[in-house]
């Protein structure tokens, strides 16, 4: 009787483990992970608004818990409701670049319930004199 009990427990635990391994959870996938602005001239630099699109490529709802931008980057809007599997979401940002020669390196960091809990979107480029 004891052996039957332990065998039943082992089977139940084995099935539970197999089922949990099939589920991949939520997966945040940016449309592109890097926006390369290329070379900009100092007289062309301005404040810019940008929509960062992403998809939940997993099989569970994706919940963003925090979105933050580095210096010179403001987060205007991001989904506070769960993004269902296969659905898209948008993060609306605004960034400014000083009109002086410099390397552009901005990051938007997204914290979520995805398997990779922190995802980073990058804005790169170079500002040069005309």
N, CA, C and O atoms as a DFTB+ gen file, in Angstrom:
520 C
 N C O
     1  1       0.820      -1.196       0.000
     2  2       0.000       0.000       0.000
     3  2       0.859       1.254       0.000
     4  3       0.574       2.225      -0.701
     5  1       1.959       1.209       0.833
     6  2       2.868       2.352       0.870
     7  2       3.490       2.584      -0.505
     8  3       3.591       3.720      -0.969
     9  1       3.907       1.492      -1.153
    10  2       4.539       1.608      -2.466
    11  2       3.585       2.211      -3.488
    12  3       4.003       3.022      -4.314
    13  1       2.333       1.836      -3.449
    14  2       1.333       2.376      -4.364
    15  2       1.171       3.881      -4.153
    16  3       1.037       4.638      -5.115
    17  1       1.185       4.304      -2.900
    18  2       1.070       5.728      -2.571
    19  2       2.258       6.503      -3.153
    20  3       2.063       7.538      -3.790
    21  1       3.486       6.015      -2.942
    22  2       4.680       6.693      -3.435
    23  2       4.750       6.701      -4.961
    24  3       5.203       7.678      -5.559
    25  1       4.306       5.623      -5.584
    26  2       4.281       5.569      -7.051
    27  2       3.285       6.593      -7.592
    28  3       3.567       7.272      -8.579
    29  1       2.130       6.705      -6.953
    30  2       1.127       7.693      -7.381
    31  2       1.670       9.109      -7.247
    32  3       1.490       9.926      -8.150
    33  1       2.329       9.408      -6.138
    34  2       2.927      10.738      -5.920
    35  2       3.978      11.019      -6.992
    36  3       4.012      12.116      -7.550
    37  1       4.833      10.045      -7.284
    38  2       5.880      10.221      -8.288
    39  2       5.286      10.497      -9.665
    40  3       5.796      11.344     -10.398
    41  1       4.223       9.799     -10.022
    42  2       3.577      10.010     -11.330
    43  2       2.978      11.413     -11.395
    44  3       3.147      12.109     -12.396
    45  1       2.286      11.830     -10.347
    46  2       1.668      13.164     -10.330
    47  2       2.737      14.250     -10.441
    48  3       2.574      15.201     -11.205
    49  1       3.824      14.117      -9.687
    50  2       4.906      15.106      -9.761
    51  2       5.563      15.103     -11.142
    52  3       5.908      16.165     -11.660
    53  1       5.737      13.947     -11.733
    54  2       6.331      13.851     -13.071
    55  2       5.471      14.521     -14.119
    56  3       5.992      15.228     -14.981
    57  1       4.168      14.316     -14.066
    58  2       3.251      14.941     -15.029
    59  2       3.243      16.459     -14.827
    60  3       3.247      17.214     -15.798
    61  1       3.233      16.899     -13.581
    62  2       3.257      18.341     -13.295
    63  2       4.507      19.010     -13.823
    64  3       4.444      20.113     -14.366
    65  1       5.647      18.349     -13.668
    66  2       6.909      18.885     -14.183
    67  2       6.890      18.951     -15.701
    68  3       7.331      19.943     -16.281
    69  1       6.390      17.914     -16.351
    70  2       6.327      17.891     -17.820
    71  2       5.428      19.005     -18.343
    72  3       5.768      19.660     -19.328
    73  1       4.291      19.226     -17.701
    74  2       3.377      20.278     -18.141
    75  2       4.012      21.647     -17.952
    76  3       3.896      22.500     -18.832
    77  1       4.683      21.880     -16.822
    78  2       5.280      23.193     -16.572
    79  2       6.427      23.473     -17.535
    80  3       6.690      24.639     -17.829
    81  1       7.116      22.463     -18.034
    82  2       8.207      22.671     -18.972
    83  2       7.697      23.020     -20.371
    84  3       8.420      23.646     -21.146
    85  1       6.466      22.626     -20.707
    86  2       5.912      22.952     -22.015
    87  2       5.558      24.427     -22.114
    88  3       5.639      25.000     -23.201
    89  1       5.175      25.048     -21.036
    90  2       4.782      26.454     -21.019
    91  2       6.026      27.332     -21.008
    92  3       6.912      27.146     -20.174
    93  1       6.095      28.283     -21.927
    94  2       7.274      29.156     -21.963
    95  2       7.028      30.480     -21.256
    96  3       7.955      31.281     -21.138
    97  1       5.832      30.735     -20.790
    98  2       5.544      31.979     -20.080
    99  2       5.389      33.137     -21.043
   100  3       5.132      32.947     -22.232
   101  1       5.549      34.334     -20.516
   102  2       5.467      35.548     -21.331
   103  2       6.848      35.831     -21.933
   104  3       7.872      35.596     -21.291
   105  1       6.867      36.336     -23.168
   106  2       8.126      36.668     -23.845
   107  2       7.972      38.042     -24.499
   108  3       7.155      38.214     -25.403
   109  1       8.761      39.018     -24.041
   110  2       8.735      40.361     -24.618
   111  2       9.717      40.412     -25.785
   112  3      10.910      40.161     -25.613
   113  1       9.205      40.741     -26.982
   114  2      10.061      40.831     -28.173
   115  2       9.834      42.183     -28.837
   116  3       8.743      42.469     -29.330
   117  1      10.889      43.022     -28.846
   118  2      10.807      44.322     -29.510
   119  2      10.775      44.118     -31.022
   120  3      11.341      43.158     -31.544
   121  1      10.096      45.048     -31.722
   122  2      10.092      45.027     -33.184
   123  2      11.539      45.114     -33.678
   124  3      11.930      44.372     -34.580
   125  1      12.335      46.015     -33.093
   126  2      13.786      46.076     -33.259
   127  2      14.359      46.421     -31.895
   128  3      13.762      47.195     -31.146
   129  1      15.501      45.857     -31.572
   130  2      16.097      46.099     -30.260
   131  2      16.981      47.331     -30.245
   132  3      17.243      47.898     -29.184
   133  1      17.449      47.756     -31.434
   134  2      18.321      48.930     -31.528
   135  2      17.811      49.839     -32.626
   136  3      17.551      49.394     -33.744
   137  1      17.668      51.128     -32.301
   138  2      17.357      52.139     -33.301
   139  2      18.649      52.905     -33.543
   140  3      19.092      53.666     -32.683
   141  1      19.258      52.705     -34.715
   142  2      20.502      53.398     -35.057
   143  2      20.150      54.645     -35.863
   144  3      19.681      54.551     -36.997
   145  1      20.381      55.810     -35.268
   146  2      20.073      57.076     -35.929
   147  2      21.133      57.459     -36.954
   148  3      20.936      58.384     -37.742
   149  1      22.255      56.748     -36.942
   150  2      23.333      57.058     -37.876
   151  2      24.024      58.353     -37.491
   152  3      24.199      58.651     -36.309
   153  1      24.414      59.121     -38.503
   154  2      25.123      60.371     -38.270
   155  2      24.158      61.547     -38.416
   156  3      23.484      61.678     -39.437
   157  1      24.096      62.393     -37.403
   158  2      23.258      63.591     -37.414
   159  2      24.158      64.811     -37.290
   160  3      25.209      64.756     -36.651
   161  1      23.739      65.912     -37.905
   162  2      24.479      67.159     -37.768
   163  2      23.938      67.951     -36.589
   164  3      22.762      67.842     -36.240
   165  1      24.809      68.750     -35.979
   166  2      24.423      69.498     -34.781
   167  2      23.211      70.401     -35.018
   168  3      22.419      70.611     -34.099
   169  1      23.049      70.943     -36.237
   170  2      21.906      71.821     -36.505
   171  2      20.618      71.038     -36.832
   172  3      19.562      71.649     -36.997
   173  1      20.687      69.715     -36.926
   174  2      19.513      68.881     -37.198
   175  2      18.928      68.251     -35.930
   176  3      17.822      67.713     -35.953
   177  1      19.667      68.321     -34.844
   178  2      19.253      67.644     -33.615
   179  2      18.072      68.383     -32.990
   180  3      18.074      69.608     -32.869
   181  1      17.060      67.601     -32.595
   182  2      15.872      68.176     -31.966
   183  2      15.266      67.156     -31.013
   184  3      15.683      65.999     -30.968
   185  1      14.290      67.599     -30.266
   186  2      13.564      66.683     -29.392
   187  2      12.674      65.818     -30.271
   188  3      12.011      66.320     -31.179
   189  1      12.661      64.519     -30.001
   190  2      11.958      63.583     -30.865
   191  2      11.060      62.646     -30.063
   192  3      11.431      62.177     -28.987
   193  1       9.872      62.382     -30.608
   194  2       8.961      61.404     -30.012
   195  2       9.108      60.104     -30.785
   196  3       9.363      60.108     -31.989
   197  1       8.945      58.986     -30.075
   198  2       9.139      57.680     -30.690
   199  2       8.186      56.676     -30.057
   200  3       7.975      56.685     -28.844
   201  1       7.616      55.813     -30.886
   202  2       6.799      54.700     -30.409
   203  2       7.619      53.427     -30.545
   204  3       8.035      53.068     -31.647
   205  1       7.852      52.746     -29.434
   206  2       8.591      51.487     -29.431
   207  2       7.563      50.365     -29.383
   208  3       6.833      50.220     -28.403
   209  1       7.513      49.582     -30.438
   210  2       6.529      48.502     -30.528
   211  2       7.153      47.184     -30.078
   212  3       8.322      46.902     -30.342
   213  1       6.340      46.393     -29.394
   214  2       6.783      45.076     -28.957
   215  2       5.618      44.106     -29.033
   216  3       4.462      44.515     -29.139
   217  1       5.932      42.814     -28.978
   218  2       4.936      41.748     -29.042
   219  2       5.177      40.787     -27.885
   220  3       6.312      40.578     -27.457
   221  1       4.093      40.209     -27.388
   222  2       4.211      39.123     -26.425
   223  2       4.267      37.829     -27.229
   224  3       3.234      37.338     -27.683
   225  1       5.459      37.274     -27.408
   226  2       5.646      36.040     -28.173
   227  2       5.507      34.786     -27.316
   228  3       5.773      33.683     -27.793
   229  1       5.100      34.937     -26.075
   230  2       4.954      33.782     -25.194
   231  2       3.541      33.245     -25.197
   232  3       2.729      33.585     -26.057
   233  1       3.258      32.392     -24.212
   234  2       1.927      31.807     -24.125
   235  2       1.191      32.192     -22.837
   236  3       0.157      31.607     -22.515
   237  1       1.719      33.167     -22.107
   238  2       1.052      33.723     -20.922
   239  2       0.973      35.240     -21.077
   240  3       1.766      35.814     -21.823
   241  1       0.043      35.902     -20.397
   242  2      -0.027      37.366     -20.477
   243  2       1.267      38.016     -19.996
   244  3       1.880      37.566     -19.028
   245  1       1.673      39.081     -20.690
   246  2       2.877      39.841     -20.358
   247  2       2.463      41.065     -19.549
   248  3       1.599      41.832     -19.974
   249  1       3.077      41.245     -18.391
   250  2       2.751      42.380     -17.534
   251  2       4.016      43.215     -17.334
   252  3       4.997      42.740     -16.762
   253  1       3.985      44.460     -17.808
   254  2       5.112      45.370     -17.603
   255  2       4.968      45.986     -16.221
   256  3       3.936      46.581     -15.911
   257  1       5.990      45.850     -15.391
   258  2       5.925      46.409     -14.044
   259  2       6.644      47.741     -13.942
   260  3       6.342      48.535     -13.051
   261  1       7.596      48.006     -14.843
   262  2       8.321      49.274     -14.812
   263  2       8.963      49.527     -16.173
   264  3       9.466      48.605     -16.815
   265  1       8.940      50.782     -16.601
   266  2       9.634      51.197     -17.817
   267  2      10.364      52.484     -17.465
   268  3       9.751      53.445     -16.998
   269  1      11.670      52.501     -17.689
   270  2      12.430      53.709     -17.361
   271  2      13.433      54.015     -18.472
   272  3      13.943      53.116     -19.141
   273  1      13.695      55.294     -18.646
   274  2      14.646      55.741     -19.652
   275  2      15.843      56.385     -18.990
   276  3      15.757      56.868     -17.861
   277  1      16.949      56.391     -19.692
   278  2      18.150      57.021     -19.154
   279  2      18.066      58.526     -19.370
   280  3      17.029      59.045     -19.782
   281  1      19.142      59.209     -19.095
   282  2      19.200      60.676     -19.170
   283  2      18.683      61.206     -20.510
   284  3      19.017      60.678     -21.571
   285  1      17.876      62.241     -20.442
   286  2      17.359      62.851     -21.658
   287  2      16.236      62.075     -22.318
   288  3      15.843      62.400     -23.439
   289  1      15.708      61.055     -21.650
   290  2      14.640      60.233     -22.213
   291  2      13.463      60.204     -21.244
   292  3      13.623      59.859     -20.073
   293  1      12.290      60.564     -21.735
   294  2      11.080      60.550     -20.912
   295  2      10.134      59.464     -21.428
   296  3       9.938      59.312     -22.634
   297  1       9.569      58.733     -20.512
   298  2       8.578      57.713     -20.843
   299  2       7.212      58.370     -20.683
   300  3       6.848      58.770     -19.577
   301  1       6.448      58.487     -21.771
   302  2       5.138      59.131     -21.715
   303  2       4.014      58.148     -21.427
   304  3       3.080      58.458     -20.687
   305  1       4.111      56.959     -22.019
   306  2       3.002      56.013     -21.892
   307  2       3.511      54.600     -22.139
   308  3       4.368      54.374     -22.993
   309  1       2.967      53.650     -21.372
   310  2       3.255      52.235     -21.574
   311  2       2.073      51.429     -21.066
   312  3       1.337      51.904     -20.201
   313  1       1.871      50.223     -21.581
   314  2       0.701      49.428     -21.204
   315  2       0.751      49.010     -19.732
   316  3       1.710      48.384     -19.282
   317  1      -0.293      49.366     -19.001
   318  2      -0.400      48.948     -17.604
   319  2      -1.290      47.714     -17.478
   320  3      -1.303      47.063     -16.433
   321  1      -2.019      47.395     -18.519
   322  2      -2.854      46.195     -18.556
   323  2      -2.030      45.059     -19.160
   324  3      -1.106      45.321     -19.931
   325  1      -2.338      43.813     -18.833
   326  2      -1.599      42.685     -19.419
   327  2      -1.701      42.671     -20.954
   328  3      -2.758      42.943     -21.524
   329  1      -0.586      42.350     -21.596
   330  2      -0.550      42.180     -23.054
   331  2      -0.688      40.682     -23.307
   332  3       0.183      39.901     -22.926
   333  1      -1.772      40.289     -23.943
   334  2      -2.075      38.876     -24.146
   335  2      -1.124      38.235     -25.155
   336  3      -0.531      38.940     -25.971
   337  1      -0.969      36.920     -25.113
   338  2      -0.092      36.229     -26.068
   339  2      -0.445      36.578     -27.513
   340  3      -1.612      36.542     -27.904
   341  1       0.582      36.916     -28.303
   342  2       0.386      37.271     -29.706
   343  2      -0.009      38.719     -29.929
   344  3      -0.016      39.181     -31.070
   345  1      -0.337      39.447     -28.874
   346  2      -0.758      40.846     -28.997
   347  2       0.456      41.774     -28.995
   348  3       1.539      41.414     -28.534
   349  1       0.239      42.991     -29.531
   350  2       1.285      44.017     -29.560
   351  2       1.026      45.068     -28.501
   352  3      -0.106      45.268     -28.061
   353  1       2.091      45.730     -28.104
   354  2       2.005      46.852     -27.190
   355  2       2.931      47.951     -27.676
   356  3       3.800      47.709     -28.513
   357  1       2.749      49.164     -27.152
   358  2       3.562      50.300     -27.554
   359  2       4.009      51.077     -26.327
   360  3       3.228      51.330     -25.409
   361  1       5.277      51.448     -26.332
   362  2       5.829      52.334     -25.304
   363  2       6.114      53.654     -25.998
   364  3       6.877      53.696     -26.963
   365  1       5.509      54.735     -25.515
   366  2       5.700      56.056     -26.124
   367  2       6.747      56.819     -25.318
   368  3       6.612      57.005     -24.109
   369  1       7.804      57.259     -26.026
   370  2       8.881      57.981     -25.352
   371  2       9.165      59.292     -26.079
   372  3       8.708      59.522     -27.198
   373  1       9.923      60.128     -25.414
   374  2      10.430      61.355     -26.004
   375  2      11.874      61.482     -25.548
   376  3      12.175      61.299     -24.369
   377  1      12.767      61.794     -26.477
   378  2      14.165      61.950     -26.089
   379  2      14.730      63.213     -26.732
   380  3      14.271      63.665     -27.780
   381  1      15.737      63.762     -26.069
   382  2      16.403      64.946     -26.600
   383  2      17.895      64.667     -26.662
   384  3      18.449      63.910     -25.865
   385  1      18.519      65.304     -27.633
   386  2      19.956      65.153     -27.821
   387  2      20.534      66.556     -27.897
   388  3      20.056      67.387     -28.669
   389  1      21.555      66.820     -27.105
   390  2      22.195      68.142     -27.103
   391  2      22.843      68.398     -28.460
   392  3      23.440      67.493     -29.044
   393  1      22.728      69.645     -28.970
   394  2      23.299      69.968     -30.292
   395  2      24.804      70.216     -30.229
   396  3      25.267      71.330     -30.473
   397  1      25.545      69.194     -29.909
   398  2      27.009      69.258     -29.867
   399  2      27.553      67.913     -30.322
   400  3      26.855      66.905     -30.212
   401  1      28.772      67.871     -30.827
   402  2      29.343      66.586     -31.251
   403  2      29.380      65.601     -30.080
   404  3      29.873      65.914     -28.997
   405  1      28.854      64.421     -30.325
   406  2      28.792      63.399     -29.269
   407  2      28.355      62.064     -29.845
   408  3      27.834      61.984     -30.957
   409  1      28.579      61.031     -29.070
   410  2      28.061      59.706     -29.396
   411  2      26.701      59.597     -28.716
   412  3      26.561      59.953     -27.546
   413  1      25.693      59.106     -29.445
   414  2      24.346      58.940     -28.891
   415  2      24.223      57.525     -28.345
   416  3      24.485      56.545     -29.042
   417  1      23.823      57.442     -27.094
   418  2      23.612      56.144     -26.466
   419  2      22.521      56.295     -25.416
   420  3      22.784      56.728     -24.294
   421  1      21.299      55.938     -25.786
   422  2      20.149      56.019     -24.881
   423  2      19.605      54.608     -24.681
   424  3      19.660      53.776     -25.587
   425  1      19.087      54.352     -23.503
   426  2      18.480      53.052     -23.242
   427  2      17.112      53.223     -22.585
   428  3      16.891      54.141     -21.795
   429  1      16.216      52.330     -22.928
   430  2      14.913      52.232     -22.288
   431  2      14.879      50.824     -21.701
   432  3      14.980      49.836     -22.429
   433  1      14.737      50.740     -20.381
   434  2      14.766      49.460     -19.683
   435  2      13.352      49.086     -19.258
   436  3      12.664      49.861     -18.594
   437  1      12.929      47.884     -19.651
   438  2      11.585      47.399     -19.361
   439  2      11.693      46.208     -18.408
   440  3      12.383      45.229     -18.692
   441  1      11.003      46.309     -17.280
   442  2      10.938      45.218     -16.317
   443  2       9.550      44.595     -16.429
   444  3       8.541      45.300     -16.431
   445  1       9.510      43.269     -16.523
   446  2       8.232      42.584     -16.733
   447  2       8.260      41.192     -16.112
   448  3       9.236      40.790     -15.479
   449  1       7.171      40.479     -16.312
   450  2       7.090      39.100     -15.837
   451  2       7.586      38.106     -16.886
   452  3       7.382      36.902     -16.733
   453  1       8.229      38.585     -17.939
   454  2       8.752      37.710     -18.993
   455  2       9.868      36.826     -18.436
   456  3      10.423      37.106     -17.374
   457  1      10.187      35.759     -19.165
   458  2      11.266      34.867     -18.738
   459  2      12.549      35.652     -18.499
   460  3      13.231      35.455     -17.493
   461  1      12.869      36.544     -19.434
   462  2      13.992      37.466     -19.266
   463  2      13.369      38.724     -18.669
   464  3      12.837      39.555     -19.405
   465  1      13.428      38.872     -17.357
   466  2      12.638      39.894     -16.662
   467  2      13.022      41.334     -16.997
   468  3      12.214      42.241     -16.799
   469  1      14.230      41.562     -17.496
   470  2      14.650      42.910     -17.885
   471  2      15.043      42.905     -19.356
   472  3      15.906      42.135     -19.776
   473  1      14.397      43.780     -20.141
   474  2      14.708      43.918     -21.566
   475  2      15.133      45.349     -21.825
   476  3      14.610      46.279     -21.211
   477  1      16.084      45.528     -22.735
   478  2      16.622      46.867     -23.006
   479  2      16.469      47.196     -24.483
   480  3      16.836      46.407     -25.354
   481  1      15.912      48.397     -24.754
   482  2      15.840      48.955     -26.101
   483  2      16.889      50.055     -26.169
   484  3      16.998      50.858     -25.242
   485  1      17.669      50.105     -27.258
   486  2      18.764      51.083     -27.366
   487  2      18.558      52.038     -28.545
   488  3      18.047      51.662     -29.600
   489  1      18.976      53.283     -28.322
   490  2      19.015      54.302     -29.383
   491  2      20.476      54.701     -29.493
   492  3      21.088      55.127     -28.514
   493  1      21.038      54.560     -30.704
   494  2      22.449      54.869     -30.912
   495  2      22.614      55.819     -32.095
   496  3      21.687      56.023     -32.878
   497  1      23.783      56.385     -32.208
   498  2      24.085      57.272     -33.324
   499  2      25.276      58.168     -32.984
   500  3      25.974      57.959     -31.992
   501  1      25.483      59.160     -33.830
   502  2      26.613      60.072     -33.676
   503  2      26.188      61.468     -34.122
   504  3      25.610      61.626     -35.197
   505  1      26.474      62.484     -33.300
   506  2      26.220      63.877     -33.680
   507  2      27.561      64.496     -34.061
   508  3      28.532      64.416     -33.308
   509  1      27.599      65.117     -35.246
   510  2      28.855      65.714     -35.742
   511  2      28.590      67.142     -36.227
   512  3      27.449      67.518     -36.494
   513  1      29.665      67.926     -36.336
   514  2      29.582      69.269     -36.904
   515  2      29.380      69.155     -38.396
   516  3      29.855      68.206     -39.020
   517  1      28.668      70.132     -38.983
   518  2      28.449      70.133     -40.425
   519  2      29.705      70.572     -41.130
   520  3      29.730      70.641     -42.359
